[in-house]
Amino acid sequence: MDFDAVLLPPRRAASVAGGWWRDRTINDELDACVVECPDRVALVALRVEGGDMRRLTYRELATMVDRIAVGLHRLGVRRNDVVAMQLPNWWQFTALYLACSRIGAVANPLMPIFRERELTFMLGHGEAKVLVVPKRFRGFDHAAMGRALQASLKTLERVVVIDDDGPDGFDTLLAGPAWEREPDAAAILSASRPGPDDVTQLIYTSGTTGEPKGAMHSANTLFSNIVPYAGRMRLGADDVVLMASPMAHQTGFMYGLMMPPMLRARAVLQDIWDPARAVELIRAEGVTFTMASTPFLADLTRVVKETGLAVPSLRTFLCAGAPIPGALVEQARATLGTKIVSAWGMTENGAVTTIELDDDDERACNTDGKPLPGVELKIADADGRELPRDEPGRLLARGCSNFGGYLKRPHLNNTDPEGWFDTGDLARMDERGYIRISGRSKDVIIRGGENIPVVEIEALLYRHPAVAQVAIVAYADERLGERACAVVVPKPGQSIDFEGMVAFLAEQKVAKQYVPEKLVVREAMPATPSGKIQKFRLREMLRDGTL
């Protein structure tokens, strides 16, 4: 694969001179862990279904990483080949990414909720050579889906299955044989290590403009975010990081997978969100830090309050993905004794803003924080002119952690010649430089921290034989922040009900989390004189109960 990360070279000199790009890769960090703290626990991974727990020291992890890396080489994976991973937060996810980095392969994390429609595009567009999946997860047969996809994707050479004892099993091919002891192992592991500006991660956005876009990141772009993030959160080697957010999202990937080795710290992984089990993990492992979306915070607070099981080690809960209600911040502080930190970021640049640990709690409710070191923000009008403080406008970001571009789509990079990236969000900035996201210029609904690809789902519903017009809009939800409502105008003489809509989208192999949770049928849509649907009116009507 040839990666067109065209946004990296123009800013290299300034990023290195500013100290933001340290020219270190995850290989350097793992190697240092083996030297400095080989017997420290690196990883604790819980499978909620079945209760299996795996613990690995840094020495054990590095050995397994080298083994898997040579195993991938045996499967034909070479430098710049894409290895796709549709995995929960299992230890194999961490080991696979680290193994890819050993041989210069590029990791493509994929959410476990994706199904045939999403995966066919992503695996094909990214030209994945190997796909690693669970045999089953949460009752779904990922192995069968992966093998069916392989038949239709010419670049997908192997499907490797975790928990499968057969010839395609993960243990059979990668984690079982002592590949690291083979005579050629040392040469394999040293021949193709990536540089700090090579693409190390290909991660797809949620398709807000139709098809998803593959954002490319290097070690320099990722670590230039993780280092100041950890600094602002005052994290170090003695910290224990709980990650229950999916590692196929940047949240889990950057701060649950990459950050702990950089800190020489311990990661605790939970594959299915269960707040009671999370409380057990926090208490047993001495968890000090976690990052997740608002529903996780609400659930954790509720369980601690109901059970009386305190979590005194948990110093900080960084919450992103949706605004945090003031009442929740107040209750969480009182119940958990934990500092609640608000933040905002994107797949394309990681966490961009956070509040400070010493800020008043009200800033977590009323702002999304201020830029991390190495990042500039600008609120601009439609022509790119900077607006005065407290005036809403387009949110532009420029900095060390901005991505390298969208794979095969440089015309969509949304970055001007001066390096300003148009985030697609609307925001305002106060006199202290703190921002508040006030809207989204792209039509996205964020349900529990997960972006719903509105345009794609609307396009599918337009294929329904009864649908003349459709618009999907958000409505407020106390736990998830937002849910999706489909507003439909049926064709004359036709009808559609909620059950029929759900069944139709299931036939289209849409992830169930993307299916609207409400259907409203109308005779007509509110529209402009030119006929464009006024979604803001629909949102107002939903809010006011008049829809």
C-alpha positions as CSV (number, residue, x, y, z in Angstrom):
1,M,0.0,0.0,0.0
2,D,1.3,3.5,-0.8
3,F,0.1,5.9,1.8
4,D,-0.5,9.5,0.7
5,A,-0.1,11.2,4.1
6,V,0.6,14.6,2.4
7,L,-0.1,16.7,5.5
8,L,3.0,15.4,7.3
9,P,6.0,16.7,5.4
10,P,5.0,20.4,5.4
11,R,4.9,20.7,9.1
12,R,7.8,18.4,10.1
13,A,10.5,21.1,10.6
14,A,8.3,23.3,12.8
15,S,7.0,20.3,14.8
16,V,10.5,19.0,15.5
17,A,11.8,22.5,16.3
18,G,9.0,23.1,18.7
19,G,9.7,19.8,20.5
20,W,6.3,18.3,19.7
21,W,7.6,15.6,17.4
22,R,10.1,13.5,19.4
23,D,10.8,11.0,16.6
24,R,10.0,8.1,18.9
25,T,7.8,5.2,18.0
26,I,5.9,2.7,20.1
27,N,8.8,0.3,19.5
28,D,11.1,2.6,21.3
29,E,8.6,2.8,24.3
30,L,8.1,-0.9,24.5
31,D,11.9,-1.5,24.3
32,A,12.5,1.0,27.1
33,C,9.8,-0.8,29.2
34,V,11.6,-4.1,28.9
35,V,14.9,-2.4,30.0
36,E,13.5,-0.2,32.8
37,C,10.6,-2.3,34.3
38,P,10.5,-5.8,32.7
39,D,8.6,-7.4,35.6
40,R,6.0,-4.6,36.1
41,V,2.5,-5.6,35.1
42,A,1.8,-4.0,31.7
43,L,-1.6,-5.3,30.9
44,V,-4.6,-6.7,32.7
45,A,-7.4,-7.7,30.4
46,L,-10.9,-8.8,31.5
47,R,-13.4,-10.6,29.4
48,V,-16.7,-9.9,31.0
49,E,-18.4,-12.9,29.4
50,G,-16.8,-15.8,31.1
51,G,-14.8,-13.8,33.5
52,D,-11.4,-14.7,31.9
53,M,-8.5,-12.5,33.1
54,R,-5.1,-12.2,31.4
55,R,-2.1,-10.5,33.1
56,L,1.1,-9.7,31.2
57,T,4.3,-8.1,32.5
58,Y,6.3,-5.9,30.1
59,R,8.7,-8.8,29.6
60,E,6.0,-11.2,28.8
61,L,4.2,-8.7,26.5
62,A,7.3,-7.9,24.5
63,T,8.0,-11.6,24.0
64,M,4.4,-12.2,22.8
65,V,4.7,-9.1,20.5
66,D,7.8,-10.4,18.8
67,R,6.2,-13.8,18.4
68,I,3.1,-12.4,16.8
69,A,5.2,-10.1,14.6
70,V,7.2,-13.0,13.2
71,G,3.9,-15.0,12.8
72,L,2.4,-12.1,10.8
73,H,5.6,-12.1,8.6
74,R,5.0,-15.8,8.0
75,L,1.6,-15.0,6.7
76,G,3.1,-12.7,4.2
77,V,2.6,-9.3,6.0
78,R,5.3,-6.8,5.0
79,R,6.1,-3.2,5.5
80,N,3.1,-0.9,4.8
81,D,0.7,-3.8,4.6
82,V,-2.6,-3.2,6.4
83,V,-3.6,-5.6,9.2
84,A,-7.3,-5.0,10.2
85,M,-8.4,-5.8,13.7
86,Q,-12.1,-6.1,14.5
87,L,-11.6,-6.8,18.2
88,P,-13.0,-5.9,21.6
89,N,-10.6,-4.7,24.3
90,W,-8.8,-8.0,24.6
91,W,-5.0,-8.4,25.2
92,Q,-4.6,-9.6,21.6
93,F,-5.6,-6.1,20.4
94,T,-2.7,-4.5,22.2
95,A,-0.3,-7.2,21.2
96,L,-1.3,-7.1,17.5
97,Y,-0.8,-3.4,17.2
98,L,2.6,-3.6,18.8
99,A,3.5,-6.6,16.6
100,C,2.5,-4.6,13.5
101,S,4.8,-1.8,14.6
102,R,7.7,-4.3,14.9
103,I,7.5,-5.1,11.2
104,G,6.3,-1.8,9.8
105,A,2.7,-3.0,9.1
106,V,-0.2,-0.6,9.5
107,A,-2.9,-1.3,12.1
108,N,-6.5,-0.7,11.0
109,P,-8.8,-0.9,14.1
110,L,-12.4,-1.7,13.4
111,M,-15.3,-1.4,15.8
112,P,-16.9,-4.7,16.7
113,I,-20.3,-3.3,15.9
114,F,-19.5,-3.0,12.2
115,R,-21.2,-5.5,9.9
116,E,-20.9,-6.4,6.2
117,R,-21.9,-3.0,4.8
118,E,-19.3,-1.0,6.7
119,L,-16.6,-3.7,6.6
120,T,-16.8,-4.3,2.9
121,F,-16.0,-0.7,2.2
122,M,-13.3,-0.2,4.9
123,L,-11.4,-3.4,4.2
124,G,-11.6,-2.9,0.5
125,H,-10.6,0.8,0.6
126,G,-7.7,0.1,3.0
127,E,-6.6,-2.9,1.0
128,A,-6.3,-5.0,4.2
129,K,-4.2,-8.1,3.7
130,V,-5.1,-9.7,7.1
131,L,-8.3,-9.5,9.2
132,V,-8.2,-10.6,12.8
133,V,-11.6,-11.3,14.4
134,P,-13.1,-13.1,17.4
135,K,-14.8,-16.4,16.8
136,R,-17.8,-15.0,18.5
137,F,-18.4,-11.8,20.5
138,R,-21.7,-10.8,22.2
139,G,-23.5,-13.6,20.4
140,F,-22.4,-12.7,16.9
141,D,-20.4,-15.0,14.6
142,H,-17.5,-12.7,13.5
143,A,-15.6,-15.6,12.0
144,A,-18.4,-16.5,9.6
145,M,-18.8,-12.9,8.5
146,G,-15.0,-12.5,8.1
147,R,-14.8,-15.5,5.9
148,A,-17.7,-14.4,3.8
149,L,-16.1,-11.0,3.3
150,Q,-12.8,-12.6,2.3
151,A,-14.5,-14.2,-0.7
152,S,-15.5,-10.8,-2.1
153,L,-12.3,-8.9,-1.3
154,K,-9.4,-9.6,-3.6
155,T,-6.7,-8.0,-1.3
156,L,-7.9,-9.8,1.9
157,E,-5.6,-12.9,2.0
158,R,-6.2,-14.2,5.5
159,V,-8.8,-14.2,8.2
160,V,-7.3,-15.0,11.6
161,V,-9.8,-16.0,14.3
162,I,-9.3,-15.7,18.1
163,D,-10.7,-18.7,20.1
164,D,-10.6,-20.9,17.0
165,D,-8.5,-24.1,17.4
166,G,-8.5,-24.7,13.6
167,P,-5.9,-23.8,11.0
168,D,-7.0,-20.2,10.9
169,G,-6.8,-19.8,14.7
170,F,-4.9,-16.9,16.3
171,D,-3.0,-19.3,18.6
172,T,-2.3,-21.7,15.7
173,L,-0.8,-19.0,13.4
174,L,0.5,-16.3,15.7
175,A,0.5,-16.7,19.5
176,G,1.2,-20.4,19.9
177,P,4.4,-21.3,18.0
178,A,7.6,-19.8,19.5
179,W,8.3,-17.9,16.3
180,E,10.6,-15.5,18.1
181,R,13.1,-18.3,18.6
182,E,13.3,-19.1,14.9
183,P,16.8,-18.5,13.3
184,D,15.5,-15.7,11.1
185,A,13.4,-14.0,13.8
186,A,16.0,-11.3,14.7
187,A,16.4,-10.3,11.1
188,I,12.7,-10.1,10.5
189,L,12.2,-8.0,13.7
190,S,15.0,-5.5,12.8
191,A,14.6,-5.2,9.0
192,S,11.4,-3.2,8.7
193,R,10.8,-1.2,11.8
194,P,8.9,2.0,10.9
195,G,10.2,5.5,11.2
196,P,8.3,8.1,13.3
197,D,6.7,9.7,10.2
198,D,5.6,6.4,8.6
199,V,1.9,5.7,8.8
200,T,1.3,3.4,11.7
201,Q,-2.5,3.7,12.0
202,L,-5.4,3.8,9.5
203,I,-8.6,4.5,11.3
204,Y,-12.0,5.2,9.7
205,T,-14.3,8.1,10.6
206,S,-18.0,7.5,10.9
207,G,-19.0,8.5,7.4
208,T,-20.7,11.9,8.0
209,T,-20.6,12.7,4.3
210,G,-21.5,9.3,3.0
211,E,-18.7,6.8,2.9
212,P,-16.2,6.7,5.8
213,K,-12.8,8.3,5.4
214,G,-9.6,6.6,6.4
215,A,-7.5,9.0,8.6
216,M,-3.8,8.2,8.6
217,H,-1.6,8.8,11.7
218,S,2.1,8.5,12.3
219,A,3.9,7.9,15.6
220,N,4.8,11.5,15.7
221,T,1.2,12.7,15.3
222,L,-0.1,10.3,17.9
223,F,2.6,10.8,20.5
224,S,2.6,14.6,20.1
225,N,-0.9,14.4,21.5
226,I,-0.4,11.7,24.1
227,V,2.6,13.4,25.7
228,P,0.9,16.7,26.5
229,Y,-2.3,14.9,27.4
230,A,-0.6,12.8,30.0
231,G,1.2,15.9,31.2
232,R,-2.0,17.9,31.7
233,M,-3.6,14.9,33.5
234,R,-0.4,14.5,35.7
235,L,0.0,10.9,34.8
236,G,3.1,8.8,35.4
237,A,4.5,5.3,35.9
238,D,2.6,4.7,39.1
239,D,-0.8,5.3,37.4
240,V,-3.2,2.5,36.4
241,V,-5.4,3.3,33.4
242,L,-8.8,1.7,33.0
243,M,-10.0,1.5,29.4
244,A,-13.5,0.3,28.9
245,S,-14.1,2.6,25.8
246,P,-13.4,0.6,22.6
247,M,-9.8,0.5,21.6
248,A,-11.0,0.7,18.0
249,H,-11.8,4.3,18.8
250,Q,-9.0,6.9,19.2
251,T,-10.0,7.2,22.9
252,G,-9.1,3.6,23.6
253,F,-6.3,3.3,21.1
254,M,-4.3,6.3,22.1
255,Y,-4.9,6.4,25.8
256,G,-5.6,2.8,26.7
257,L,-3.1,1.1,24.3
258,M,-0.3,3.6,23.4
259,M,-0.2,5.8,26.5
260,P,0.5,3.2,29.2
261,P,3.8,1.9,27.7
262,M,4.9,5.5,27.2
263,L,4.3,6.1,30.9
264,R,5.7,2.7,31.9
265,A,2.3,2.3,33.5
266,R,-0.4,-0.4,33.7
267,A,-3.4,-0.7,31.5
268,V,-6.6,-2.4,32.6
269,L,-8.9,-3.4,29.8
270,Q,-12.6,-4.2,30.0
271,D,-14.3,-5.6,26.8
272,I,-18.0,-5.1,27.6
273,W,-19.2,-2.2,29.7
274,D,-20.6,-3.4,32.9
275,P,-20.3,-0.7,35.6
276,A,-20.4,-3.2,38.5
277,R,-17.4,-5.1,37.0
278,A,-15.7,-1.8,36.4
279,V,-16.0,-1.0,40.1
280,E,-14.5,-4.3,40.9
281,L,-11.6,-3.7,38.6
282,I,-11.0,-0.2,40.0
283,R,-10.9,-1.5,43.5
284,A,-8.8,-4.6,42.8
285,E,-6.2,-2.9,40.5
286,G,-6.0,0.5,42.1
287,V,-7.2,2.3,39.0
288,T,-6.3,6.0,39.1
289,F,-7.5,7.3,35.7
290,T,-10.0,6.5,33.0
291,M,-11.5,8.2,30.0
292,A,-15.0,7.5,28.5
293,S,-18.2,9.1,27.3
294,T,-20.9,10.5,29.6
295,P,-23.0,7.3,29.9
296,F,-20.0,5.5,31.5
297,L,-19.7,8.2,34.1
298,A,-23.4,8.2,34.9
299,D,-23.4,4.4,35.2
300,L,-20.3,4.3,37.4
301,T,-21.7,6.9,39.7
302,R,-25.0,5.1,40.0
303,V,-23.4,1.8,40.9
304,V,-21.1,3.2,43.5
305,K,-24.0,5.1,45.1
306,E,-26.3,2.0,45.1
307,T,-23.7,-0.4,46.4
308,G,-21.6,1.8,48.7
309,L,-18.4,0.3,47.3
310,A,-16.0,3.3,47.2
311,V,-13.4,3.8,44.5
312,P,-10.9,6.0,46.4
313,S,-8.0,5.3,44.0
314,L,-9.8,6.8,41.0
315,R,-8.4,10.4,40.9
316,T,-9.6,11.5,37.4
317,F,-12.4,10.6,35.0
318,L,-11.9,12.4,31.7
319,C,-15.3,12.6,29.9
320,A,-15.7,13.3,26.2
321,G,-18.1,12.7,23.4
322,A,-21.0,14.8,24.6
323,P,-21.6,17.7,27.1
324,I,-21.5,16.6,30.7
325,P,-24.7,17.7,32.6
326,G,-23.9,19.9,35.6
327,A,-26.0,17.7,37.9
328,L,-23.9,14.6,36.9
329,V,-20.6,16.4,37.6
330,E,-21.9,17.4,41.0
331,Q,-23.2,13.9,41.8
332,A,-20.1,12.2,40.5
333,R,-17.8,14.4,42.5
334,A,-19.7,13.7,45.7
335,T,-20.1,10.0,45.0
336,L,-16.8,9.0,43.5
337,G,-14.6,11.6,45.0
338,T,-13.1,11.9,41.5
339,K,-12.1,15.0,39.4
340,I,-14.3,15.2,36.3
341,V,-12.5,16.6,33.3
342,S,-14.4,17.6,30.1
343,A,-12.6,17.3,26.8
344,W,-13.2,17.5,23.0
345,G,-11.4,15.8,20.2
346,M,-11.6,14.0,16.9
347,T,-10.3,10.9,15.1
348,E,-8.2,13.2,13.0
349,N,-6.2,14.8,16.0
350,G,-7.0,13.0,19.2
351,A,-8.0,15.0,22.3
352,V,-7.7,18.7,21.3
353,T,-9.0,20.4,24.4
354,T,-9.4,19.6,28.1
355,I,-10.0,21.6,31.2
356,E,-7.2,21.8,33.8
357,L,-7.2,19.6,36.9
358,D,-7.2,22.7,39.0
359,D,-10.1,24.3,37.3
360,D,-13.4,24.8,39.1
361,D,-15.9,22.0,38.5
362,E,-18.2,24.4,36.6
363,R,-15.8,24.5,33.7
364,A,-16.4,20.7,33.1
365,C,-20.1,21.6,32.7
366,N,-19.9,24.8,30.8
367,T,-16.8,24.3,28.5
368,D,-15.0,21.6,26.6
369,G,-11.7,22.8,27.8
370,K,-8.7,24.7,26.3
371,P,-6.2,23.5,23.7
372,L,-3.4,21.1,24.7
373,P,0.1,22.3,24.2
374,G,1.1,22.2,20.6
375,V,-2.4,22.9,19.3
376,E,-3.9,26.2,18.1
377,L,-7.6,26.9,17.7
378,K,-9.4,29.6,15.8
379,I,-13.1,30.5,15.6
380,A,-13.7,31.7,12.0
381,D,-16.4,32.9,9.8
382,A,-17.3,31.3,6.5
383,D,-14.4,33.0,4.8
384,G,-11.8,31.9,7.4
385,R,-11.6,35.3,9.2
386,E,-11.0,35.0,12.9
387,L,-14.1,36.0,15.0
388,P,-14.1,37.9,18.3
389,R,-14.3,36.0,21.6
390,D,-17.7,34.6,22.6
391,E,-18.9,34.8,19.0
392,P,-19.9,31.4,17.5
393,G,-18.3,30.2,14.2
394,R,-16.4,27.4,12.5
395,L,-13.8,25.7,14.7
396,L,-10.4,25.4,13.0
397,A,-7.5,23.5,14.5
398,R,-3.8,23.6,13.7
399,G,-1.1,21.6,15.5
400,C,1.3,18.8,15.9
401,S,-1.3,16.0,16.3
402,N,-3.3,16.7,13.2
403,F,-3.6,13.6,11.0
404,G,-1.6,13.0,7.8
405,G,-4.6,13.1,5.6
406,Y,-7.4,10.8,4.3
407,L,-6.2,7.7,2.5
408,K,-6.7,8.1,-1.3
409,R,-8.8,11.3,-0.7
410,P,-6.4,14.2,-0.3
411,H,-9.1,16.5,-1.8
412,L,-11.1,15.9,1.4
413,N,-8.4,16.8,3.8
414,N,-10.1,20.1,4.8
415,T,-6.8,21.7,5.5
416,D,-5.8,25.1,4.1
417,P,-2.2,26.0,3.0
418,E,-1.5,27.5,6.4
419,G,-2.3,24.2,8.1
420,W,-5.7,25.0,9.5
421,F,-8.0,22.0,9.6
422,D,-11.7,22.6,9.4
423,T,-13.2,20.3,12.1
424,G,-16.7,20.6,10.8
425,D,-17.9,21.8,14.3
426,L,-19.2,25.1,15.4
427,A,-17.9,26.6,18.6
428,R,-17.3,29.7,20.6
429,M,-14.2,30.7,22.6
430,D,-14.2,32.6,25.8
431,E,-11.7,35.2,27.0
432,R,-9.5,32.5,28.7
433,G,-9.3,30.4,25.5
434,Y,-11.8,27.7,26.6
435,I,-14.2,26.5,23.9
436,R,-17.7,25.3,23.9
437,I,-19.0,23.2,21.0
438,S,-22.2,24.8,20.0
439,G,-23.2,22.7,17.0
440,R,-22.0,20.7,14.1
441,S,-21.8,21.8,10.6
442,K,-21.7,18.2,9.5
443,D,-24.9,16.3,10.1
444,V,-23.8,14.0,12.9
445,I,-25.6,12.4,15.8
446,I,-23.4,11.3,18.7
447,R,-25.1,8.5,20.6
448,G,-23.2,7.5,23.7
449,G,-20.0,8.8,22.2
450,E,-20.5,6.9,18.9
451,N,-21.0,8.9,15.7
452,I,-24.0,7.8,13.7
453,P,-23.4,8.2,9.9
454,V,-26.6,10.1,9.2
455,V,-26.2,10.6,5.5
456,E,-25.5,6.9,4.9
457,I,-28.5,5.7,6.9
458,E,-30.8,8.3,5.1
459,A,-29.6,7.0,1.7
460,L,-30.5,3.5,2.7
461,L,-33.9,4.5,3.9
462,Y,-34.5,6.2,0.6
463,R,-34.3,2.8,-1.0
464,H,-37.3,1.6,1.0
465,P,-40.3,1.3,-1.3
466,A,-42.6,3.3,0.9
467,V,-40.2,6.3,1.6
468,A,-40.6,9.5,-0.4
469,Q,-38.6,11.7,2.0
470,V,-36.5,11.0,5.1
471,A,-34.5,13.1,7.5
472,I,-32.7,11.7,10.6
473,V,-32.3,14.1,13.4
474,A,-31.1,14.0,17.0
475,Y,-33.2,14.1,20.1
476,A,-31.9,14.5,23.7
477,D,-31.4,11.5,25.9
478,E,-30.4,11.7,29.6
479,R,-28.0,8.7,29.5
480,L,-26.7,8.6,25.9
481,G,-26.7,12.3,25.2
482,E,-28.5,11.9,21.9
483,R,-30.6,9.3,20.1
484,A,-31.7,9.2,16.4
485,C,-35.2,9.9,15.1
486,A,-36.1,9.1,11.5
487,V,-38.7,11.5,10.1
488,V,-40.4,10.0,7.0
489,V,-42.9,11.2,4.4
490,P,-44.3,8.1,2.8
491,K,-45.1,7.8,-0.9
492,P,-48.8,8.2,-1.8
493,G,-50.7,5.1,-0.8
494,Q,-47.8,3.6,1.1
495,S,-47.1,3.2,4.7
496,I,-44.1,2.4,7.0
497,D,-43.9,1.6,10.7
498,F,-41.1,1.4,13.2
499,E,-40.8,-2.4,13.1
500,G,-40.7,-2.3,9.3
501,M,-37.9,0.3,9.2
502,V,-35.8,-1.7,11.7
503,A,-36.3,-4.9,9.7
504,F,-35.4,-3.1,6.4
505,L,-32.1,-1.7,7.8
506,A,-31.3,-5.1,9.3
507,E,-31.6,-6.5,5.8
508,Q,-29.1,-3.9,4.6
509,K,-26.6,-5.3,7.2
510,V,-26.5,-2.0,9.1
511,A,-25.0,-2.0,12.6
512,K,-27.8,-2.0,15.1
513,Q,-26.4,1.0,17.0
514,Y,-26.9,3.1,13.8
515,V,-30.6,2.2,13.5
516,P,-32.9,5.2,14.5
517,E,-34.6,4.6,17.8
518,K,-37.7,6.5,16.9
519,L,-39.8,6.9,13.7
520,V,-42.1,9.9,13.0
521,V,-44.3,9.7,9.9
522,R,-45.5,13.1,8.5
523,E,-47.4,14.3,5.5
524,A,-44.7,16.9,4.7
525,M,-41.3,18.2,5.8
526,P,-40.5,21.7,6.9
527,A,-38.5,23.1,4.0
528,T,-36.9,26.2,2.5
529,P,-38.4,27.8,-0.6
530,S,-35.9,25.7,-2.7
531,G,-37.2,22.5,-1.1
532,K,-34.3,21.8,1.3
533,I,-35.4,20.0,4.4
534,Q,-35.0,22.2,7.5
535,K,-33.6,19.8,10.0
536,F,-33.3,22.5,12.7
537,R,-37.1,22.8,12.6
538,L,-37.5,19.1,13.0
539,R,-35.1,19.2,16.0
540,E,-37.1,22.0,17.5
541,M,-40.4,20.2,17.0
542,L,-39.0,17.1,18.6
543,R,-37.7,19.1,21.6
544,D,-41.0,20.9,22.0
545,G,-43.1,17.7,21.5
546,T,-44.9,19.0,18.4
547,L,-43.5,16.5,16.0
